[in-house]
Amino acid sequence: MDDAELEEFFDKFGIVHSAKVTMDKETGKSRGFAFVDMPNADEAREAIDGLNNLAIGKKVMIVKEAEERRGPGPAGPSRPSGGPRFSPGSRPPSDRY
């Protein structure tokens, strides 16, 4: 599925600001997930309800609201910036410090 096809599924429920299928940079193939931005919360909820568990060929589309990213990754609202990162109570790897 490409971005345009994804947008077609969602625009039946309302205005779509963007629809982006996440692609693997090395292979150029879909990573199996995508992001759709809909400005109207009610329309977005209808799209989630209407498209979740929809069979597309041999695969089933799972649609849910995006969650804030947690865990390793770039600094953001869910992560403090700067300083070493390791679990509280654990010792940092000695070869890194």
FENJOTA-V126040 format. One record per residue. N is the residue number from 0. PHI is phi in whole degrees, -180 to 180 (999 if undefined). D_LAST is the distance of its C-alpha to the last C-alpha in whole Angstrom. Layout:
# FENJOTA-V126040
n | phi | d_last
N | PHI | D_LAST
N | PHI | D_LAST
This chain:
# FENJOTA-V126040
n | phi | d_last
0 | 999 | 45
1 | -108 | 44
2 | -58 | 43
3 | -65 | 47
4 | -64 | 48
5 | -62 | 46
6 | -61 | 47
7 | -59 | 51
8 | -63 | 50
9 | -83 | 48
10 | -71 | 51
11 | -69 | 54
12 | -104 | 52
13 | 155 | 52
14 | -71 | 50
15 | -115 | 47
16 | -74 | 45
17 | -157 | 42
18 | -141 | 42
19 | -134 | 39
20 | -82 | 38
21 | -80 | 35
22 | -110 | 35
23 | -76 | 32
24 | -66 | 31
25 | -80 | 32
26 | -96 | 35
27 | 77 | 37
28 | -100 | 38
29 | -60 | 37
30 | -86 | 34
31 | 95 | 37
32 | -148 | 36
33 | -151 | 37
34 | -129 | 38
35 | -125 | 41
36 | -109 | 41
37 | -121 | 45
38 | -72 | 45
39 | -98 | 48
40 | -62 | 46
41 | -67 | 50
42 | -66 | 50
43 | -63 | 46
44 | -63 | 47
45 | -64 | 50
46 | -64 | 48
47 | -60 | 46
48 | -64 | 49
49 | -78 | 51
50 | -106 | 48
51 | -63 | 46
52 | 70 | 47
53 | -75 | 49
54 | -79 | 50
55 | -125 | 49
56 | 64 | 50
57 | -93 | 49
58 | -114 | 46
59 | -114 | 46
60 | -81 | 44
61 | -105 | 42
62 | -122 | 42
63 | -150 | 40
64 | -69 | 39
65 | -64 | 35
66 | -108 | 33
67 | -62 | 30
68 | -69 | 27
69 | -128 | 24
70 | 88 | 21
71 | -58 | 18
72 | 153 | 20
73 | -65 | 20
74 | -62 | 20
75 | -165 | 24
76 | -59 | 26
77 | -94 | 24
78 | -133 | 21
79 | -73 | 19
80 | -97 | 18
81 | 77 | 15
82 | 79 | 11
83 | -68 | 9
84 | -120 | 12
85 | -156 | 12
86 | -67 | 15
87 | -57 | 16
88 | 88 | 17
89 | -100 | 14
90 | -96 | 11
91 | -67 | 8
92 | -60 | 7
93 | -66 | 6
94 | -77 | 6
95 | -101 | 4
96 | -127 | 0
